[in-house]
Amino acid sequence: MEILIYGLINSISLALMALGFALVYGISRIPNFAHGALYVVCGFIVWALLRNLGLNYVLSILAAMAIIGVVGACIYQFVLIRVRGMAISEIIASYAIGLAILEGFRWWGFKGTSYTLPTFVQGSCLIADVPVDYHRMLVVGFGAAVVVFLWVFTHHTRIGLALRGMAQDERAALMLGIDSDIMAVVSMAFGSTLAGLAAVLLLPLGSIVVESGYNVLILAISVCIVGGLGSWFGAVLAAFLIGFAQILTVVYIGSHWQMVVALLAIILTLILKPSGLFGRQKELEERV
């Protein structure tokens, strides 16, 4: 039961980390390697608004997510739009932005464990004799709600349908009057906001450190590669596979092997099935 419960929690956490990355790539075909940096920045903004401005926790979270969405849109509008379509340049440009942000934080003195966010709810309870704190239970609930929201948004709203159309066939979408660059800006803003949501949900379980940005980026890439780049449904399924594999590794081998599991998942997928679980070109409807 402990493996089952904490495997579920870890899987939902991985899905939250990866959905923003998967959404951006699925719509605009841009691998946003600044994803991890945006995750850390959102956590820091919440911390700064709480500590320095004394804002309410909920207002701090909403403001930080709005700010990080605007930052993501600006990254595309002022940098990535100039290299769009050049795959290597997109990776280098987005990774350079993320690296500059994270190492800028480190140079500024942003290190140690003194930067923390409070949990939403204090305390814990027993589920089948397994102690689980209430905040982790909220993470599971919010994660499930995000997946449902994404499905409803991309299937029953005009913007969501436009995003799906852009993901399925960009040329056909352009012929129908959908602006490719506007949709890319929207996807970057939306994906960055999802990274911020993951940060405000998961960072209270630890500290806000620069290394979190690199770890989140690696985990998001591993989930998206295993699930199939561009498929958010595949990302959710891959999050469960990697999440449970990590918990089994922690139980039977050791906690320091968790990241190795994610890296091995990338290597094995690229060797055995480079397109991932749901990366086949014919499954266009699964990209968004």
Secondary structure, 3 states (H helix, E strand, C coil): CHHHHHHHHHHHHHHHHHHHHHHHHHHHCCCCCCHHHHHHHHHHHHHHHHHCCCCCHHHHHHHHHHHHHHHHHHHHHHCHHHCCCCHHHHHHHHHHHHHHHHHHHHHCCCCCCCCCCCCCCCCEEEECCEEEEHHHHHHHHHHHHHHHHHHHHHHHCHHHHHHHHHHHCHHHHHHCCCCHHHHHHHHHHHHHHHHHHHHHHHHHHCCCCHHHHHHHHHHHHHHHHHHCCCCHHHHHHHHHHHHHHHHHHHHHCCHHHHHHHHHHHHHHHHHHCCCCCCCCCCCHHHCC
